[in-house]
Amino acid sequence: MILIVVKFHTKPEWTEKWLDLVDGFTKATRSEPGNLWFDWSRSVENADEFVLVEAFKDDAAESHVTSAHFQQAMKDMLPALAETPHIINTNVDGEEWSRMGELAVD
């Protein structure tokens, strides 16, 4: 699978509106064929930082970045961002989350 993690730093005046801003993009991406997950988190240390963890089967990420909703989201996000997002994009074996080996809950 293709695993992508992106950190978005929002301008303070956009922070509380960020999840609403990306809601349509999130819903459209989650319905794409080949999308495994598309999950947002917010930093507990920096309220203006959101982290997106997304995964796609095989080459499905390519059709994601060429989609109309992706292209529109890039335009919509731009005024809300304080800096260029930071990204990790890598291939990982499997297509689902594994259980943590170091900590098991009975």
C-alpha positions, 0 to 999 in steps of 0.5 A: 500500500501507499502510506502518506502522512502530511502535516498541515500548519494552519494560520491561527484564524483558520485553525477552528475552521480547518476540519470544515474546510477539508470536509468535502475533500475528506468525504470524496477521498474516502469514497475513492476506489482504492482508498484504505483510510483518510484520517485527520488528527490534531496535534496536542502540542500545537493547536495549529497543526493537523496531521493527515494519515492516508493510505491507498491500494497500489497505484490508487494514489495517482488517480487521487492526486489527479481528481477534481476534488484533490485539485480543488482542495489544493486551491481551497487550502492555500489561504488557510496554510501558514507554510507548505505542508510536510509529507512522508510518502512511502510504500508499505507491505499490507493493506490494513493496520497491524496489531502492536506487538509490544502492547497487547490488551486482553 
